Amino acid sequence: MTNIDYDLVIIGGSIAGYQAALTATRLHAKVALIVSEDFSHQYDLNYQYTLSEISQITQKYSNLANLGIHQINIKLNTADLNWKKGLFYAGAVSKNLDTINSLHHLAAQGVDIIIGNSQFQSSPKLSLTINERRLYSRTYLLANGSRPLIPNITGLDNIEYLTLANIWKYLEKTTLPENWVILGGVPQSIEIAQILARFGCQVTLIVKYSTILPDLDVEIAQLLTAQLEVDGVRILTQTQVTQVRQIDNKKWVQAGNQAIETDEIFIATGQQPNLEYLNLPAVGVKYHQQRLVVNQKLQTTNHRIYACGDVLGGYNIQNIGNYEANIAVENALFFPRLKVNYQSVPWGISSRPMVAQIGLTEIKAKKRYSQNQVLVFKQYFKTATAAQIQGQITGICKLIVLENGTILGCSILGIEAGELINIIGLAISQNIKVHHLAKLSPIYPSLSEILQETAGEWYRHKINKSRVFQELLLSFFNYRRDWNL
């Protein structure tokens, strides 16, 4: 009988892989994490999160200066903050976080870290070959992430362009280019477009969809588009890029019927899972159109091999990858009973104001249920005292609810949307009805008021419905009286 080396072998050094390894060790499993030699950790997402925050600070205090408020004491010297200082600060934050979430930390927790490229083998038994060694494990987890998906555009092979994999390393070494064309379609393209525009660049964002992000609530997408345009981002929707060329020192992009001159081209149209080198067909793992075939328990078509994170396909969103990692690990180590429920997991865009969403949008809810069953409640941030105090009144909260009070989804654009959506996530996951949310008594002033006020629309709806019923009932009795029935 073959000896088992590990309870779980995790392939990939992505953030989801890191989370999976940490979870497995806490469950007292014997774990190995395989990290490929050419793996460059995760894209430096912390750069854009930090720079997005800095751009918000500079914009805010610039607006205050325009109002005649000049004497502001803050820890960060925003008065002369420029791009290089912002990039240096973001780099420092990113390096600190990389140190905290390092392979050394995992090793200290008891995870065996193995560097090298691996392949599955099916004969004589399921195993993983790495560095001329065979590893045998009870179960395996694919968490090897993804890489930028490069579209098929004429001339793209002949010019230099940037992706999420190299943009921050490039910008650390050069002066910030003035003109940008961004081929978008994912949350990160929107975030980076706004960051560059707020630091004074001329940015054109090109997306092939009718809206900047098809999974967003339509009204939220319209407001986000308006905010980006206010910040200076030129947006071209339903536009295909057919050709790129370099003439002298300038790059040219043919977008629809327009030829756009630019200094740099940044491509963020999607992600391509890292699946090719693993020899997956030999062990019965199926994938098609760049997506792994998995069930709700995150098992692949080989029941001993699980998967989590952006290797599954779709957006690269960290908290969703971590959610999947926790479920996949528990199913892999114990009896596989847990199922993913994405309706209770929020996701967001680190724009300014931030966008956060969970569950069904208004359109999707009305497609799934009868339109008479679906209620839509709204509240604007300008009504919240905390938003007024902070001067961040742009925003809206939309709550999608069934007639029986079940919360189907929520979309928020506004300050601290990422924090607010977590409360809705808890409500949905625990099946808390909207009238309980309306009974919140948030600290005054706080932005949680916006949730309580939005949920409070439920009672107004019920009162109006009751009033209509009473009027109909009264009309009926008056009718009987008038006709002596």
N, C-alpha and C positions, 0 to 999 in steps of 0.2 A: 504494500500500500504506500502511495506517495505521501511523504511528509508535507504538512501544510506550513508554509513559512509565516503567513500573515492571516489575520482575520479580514483585512481590507487593504487592497493596494489602490492608491489614487494616482491616476495618470494626469499630470498637468499641474503647473505651478500658478494657475490663475487665482484670483481672489476667492472664487467659489471653492477651488481645490484647497486653499489655505483654511477656509472656514470648515470644510469637510474634515480635514485632518485634525483640527482642533476639537471638533465635536466628537470624533471617534475616540480620541485619547481620553476625553472626559467620560466616555462610556467604558473606559478601561479595555479598549481593544488594542490589539497589536497591529500597528499601522505603518505602511511605507508610502512615501510620497515621491513619485517619479517626476523629475524636472528635466526637460530636454536641455541640451547643451546650448542651443541657440535661443533659449527662452529669455526675453528681455523684460521679465517681470510683467506687470500689467501696464497698459498705456498709462501715462502719467495723468490720470483723471484728476488727481488732487491739484494739479496745476490749474486746470480750468475752473474747478470749484473755488479755489482761492482767488484767482484773478477775477472771477465773476463777482466775488464779494468786494474786492478792491475797486473794481469799476463802479459798483453801486455806491461805495463810500465817496469816491471822487465826484461822481455825478451829484450825489446828495448835497455835498458841501459846496459844489459849484453853484447849485441852485440857490442855496442859502446866501452865498455871496452876491448873487444877482438880486436878492431881496434886500441887500444892504446889511446883512449880518456877517461881519468880518472877523470878529474876535471869537474864535472857537478853539477851545482847548481839548484836543483828543490825543491819544497815545500815538496814533499813526500820523506822521506828518504829511497830510494830504495836500498841503499848499504847493509843494514842489515835487509831489510824487509823479514820476514818469514811468514809462513802460519798463525800462531796465530795472528800476527799483522794485516795481511790482513783480516782475519775473523773478528777481532774486529772492524776494520774500516768499513767493509761491514755491520756488525750488527748495527753500529751507523747510517749509512746512511739509512738502512732499517727502523730503529725505528723512525728516523726523518720523513721519508715519511709516515709511518703509523700514526704518529701524525697529519700530514697535512691532510691525507685522512682518518680521523677517523669518527666513528659514532657520536661523540660529535659535530664534524663540521657539519654533516648532520642535527643533531637535532637543531643546531643553525640556520640552513637555513629553519627550519619549517617542517622537516620530522619527523613523528611519528615513533620512533624506538620501535619495539615490540620483545622481546626475548622469544623464545619458538618454539616448533615443531608444524607445522600446517598441516591440511588436508582439501581437498576440500569436500564440501557437495553439492548435487544436489537438495535436497528436504528440504523445499518446493520450495526454489529458490537457484540459484547458490550463494554459500558463502564459506568462509574460516573459519574453526574452529581452535582457538588457545587459550590455557590457559582457556578452558571452556567458551570461548566467541566466538560469531559468528560475523565475519566482512563481511559487504556487500559493494561491490565496483562496479562501472560501468565496470571496466576492471581489469584484473590481468596480471602480468608479471612474468614468471619463469626466474629467474636469479640466481639459487641456485648452479651453478657451477658443478664441477665434482671431482672425486677422482681417484687415480691411479688404473688402470686396471691390475689386477694380473693374469698372464698367468697360465694355468694349466700345471704345471711341477712336475714330480714325486719328492717327497722329500722336496718340497718348504715349506710345512706346518710344517716341523720339524726343520727348522733353522731360524735364525734371518736374515733379509735382510732390505735394506733401499729403500725408495721411495722419490718422491718429497715432500711428506707430512712430512717427518721426518729427512731428510738428514742433514739439517743445524742445527737443534737442537742437533742432535747426534754429529756432528763435533765440536760444541762449547764446548762439555764436554769431549772430548777425544783427544789423540794424533792422528795426521793424519795417517791412515793406509797406508802401503806402496804399497800393491797390491790390485787392483780392477778389478772386472769383471762387465761391464755395459751391461745390456740387453736393447738395444736402439730401435729406430724407431720413435722418436719425436725430435723436435729441442732442447729441454732441455737436452736430453741425450748426444747430440753432444757437447753442450756448457760445460756441467759438465765434460765430458771426457777430453776436451782440458784443462780446468782449472786445473784438478788434475794432468795431465801430465806435465803441465808447472810448477807446484809446486813440481815436482820430483817424482811423483808416477808412478808405472808401471800399465798401464791401457790397458785392452782388451775390445773393443767395439764390441758387437755381434748384428747383425741385420739380420732379416730373408729375407730382400729384396735383389735384385741384386745390389742395390746402397744404400748409407747410408740414403737417404731420397727420396722416390719415387716421390714426388711432385716437386723436384728441377730440373732445367735444367740439362741435362746430363753432359755437359761440365763443368758447375759450380760445380756439384757434384764431378766430377773427380778431379778438382783443390782443392776443400775443403778436399777431402780424402787425397790428396798428402800433404796438409798442416798439417793435423792431424798426419799423419805418420811421418813427419819431427819433429813435437813436441813430438813424442814418443808414440802416441796412436797406438796400434795394432788393426787392423780392420778385422773382419771376416764377410763377407757378405754371403747371401744365406745360412745361418747356423741356424739350430734349436737347442735350448737347450732342451734336453730330460730328464735330471736328475740332481739334486743337492744333495750333501751329506756333512756331517760334520764328519771329522775324526780327533780325538784329538782336537787341537785348530784351525785347518785349514778347510776351506770350499773348496769343489771340485765341478766343473761345467762340465758336459758332454755336449760339444758343437760339434755337428756332430760326427766325429770320434776322437775328441781330448778331453782329460781330463785336465782341467786347475785348478791349485791350486791358491787360492786367500785368502786375508784377509777379504774382504768385497764384497758383491753382491749388486749392485744398479739396481733397476728395473724401467725403464721408457719406457715401450712399448706402452703406450696409456692411455687414460682417460675413465672413466666410469661415465656418467651423474648421478647426484643424483635425481632420479625420483621415487624410490620405495615407499617412505612413504607418498606421497602426495595424494594418492587415485585418481589418474588421470583417470583410466577407468570409475569411477562412474560419471565423468562429461564429458565423451566423448573425452578425449584427448588420441590420439593414439601414440604409439612409438614402434619401432621394431629394433632389432639388435643394441640396445643401442643408437638409434637416434630418436629424436622427429620428428614427421611428421609436418612440417610447410610449409606455402606457401611463396611466394616472399615478402609478407608484414609482415612476421614473425608471422602470426596467426597460432595457432595450429588448430586441427580439432574441437575445440570449439572456435567459432569466437570471444568470449570475453576474451580468454586467449592467451597471446602472450609469446614469449620466446626469449632470447638473450644470447650470450656468449657460453662458452663451455658446458653448459647444452644441447645444440643442438647436441653435438658430434663433433668429429674432434680434431684438435690441440687446445691447450690452448694458444691463442695468444691475448694479451691484446688489441691492437689497433683494431683488428677485432671485439672483444667483445664490445668495446666502440662504434664502428660504428653501430653495430646491436642494441645496447641499444638506441641510439639516434633515429633510425628509428622506433623501436618498440614503444617507448614512444609517439612519435608524432602520430603514427597510432592509438595507444590505446586511446589517449586523444581527437583526432579530427577525421575527416573522414579518414579512412584508404586508402591512395592513394600512399604512398611512397613504393618503392620496393628496395630490396637490389640488388646491382650490385657489385659483388666481383671482377670484372675485373678491377675496379678502386681503389681497396684497397690493399696497399702493405703489405707484411709481411717479417719477417727477422729472422735470426739466429745470436745471439750475440757471434759468433765465432770471432777469430782474425786471418786474416782479416774478417770483417763482411760480411755476405751474405744477400742480400735483393732481393726480387722478386715481380713482379706485372704482372697481366694479363696472357697471354698465353706464354708458352715456345715454343721453335722452333719446337719441335716434335708435340705438341698439335695444333699449328697454321697450320702446314702442313697437319694435319689430317682433320682440319675443313675447310680449303680452298685449292684451287688448289696450288700445289707446285710452279707453275710459278707466282702465285700472291704474294707469301710470300718472303720478302727480309730480310736478316739477316745482320746487320751491327755490327762490332766489333771494339773495341779500347782497348789497354792495358794501364794499369796505369803507366807503365814505361815511357810512352810518355808525361805524365803530369808533369809540372814543380813543382807543389806543392807536388806531391807524391815523386819526387826526393829529394826535400829539406827536407822532413820529413823522408826520408829513408824507405818509405812504398810503394815500387814499385810493390809488388806482387798483381796482380788483373787484372780483365777484366770486361768490360761493353758490354753486348749484347743487341741490340735493335731489336725487331721483328716488322716489318712494312709491311703493304699491299702496293701493287703497286701504289695505289692512294694516299699514304702518311699517311694513318691512322695508328696510333701506336697501336699495338696489345698487346705488352708486353715488359718487360725489366728484365734482370737478371744481377746483379752486385755482384762481389766478390772483395772487396778492402776496403781501408781505407775510413771511413765515408759513406759507402754504404747506411746506413739507412737514412742519410740526402739527399743523391743524389736521391734515389728512390722516395722521396716525390715530387720532381719536375716532374718526369714522371707520378706520380699519378695525379697531377693537370692537366697535359697535356691530359691524357686519359679521366679524368672525364669531362673536358671541350671540348673534341673533337678537341684539338689543333693538327694540322698536323705536321709531322716531319720537314718540311722545315722551320716552324716558330721556332722550337727548334734549328735548325742549325743557325739561325740568332741571337742567344744569344750572348751577349758581356760580358762574365763573368770577374770579377775582376782578374787581373793577379798579382801574381799567386794564383789560387784557384782550388780546385778539380772539380768545375763545368765545367772546361775546357774539362773534359773527356766526358761529355754529349754533349757539343757543337761539339766536334771533331767526336764523334760517329754519331750524327745526320748529320754532314757534309758529311758523306759517301753517303747520299742520292743524293747530287748534282753530286758526282763523278759517281754514278750509272747512273744518267740521261744523263750526258755528254757522257759516254761510250755507252749507248744505242742509243743516237742521232748519235754518230760517226758510229756505226754499220749500222744504217739506211741510213746514207749518203753514206757509202761505197757500200751498196746494191743498192742504187739508182744510183750511179755513174756506177756501173757494168752493170746495166740495160741499161743505155743510151749508154755506150760503146758497149754493145751487139747489140743494134739497129743500131748504126753507122757502126759497122764492117759488118753487114749483110744488110746494106742499107734498113732498115725497116722504 
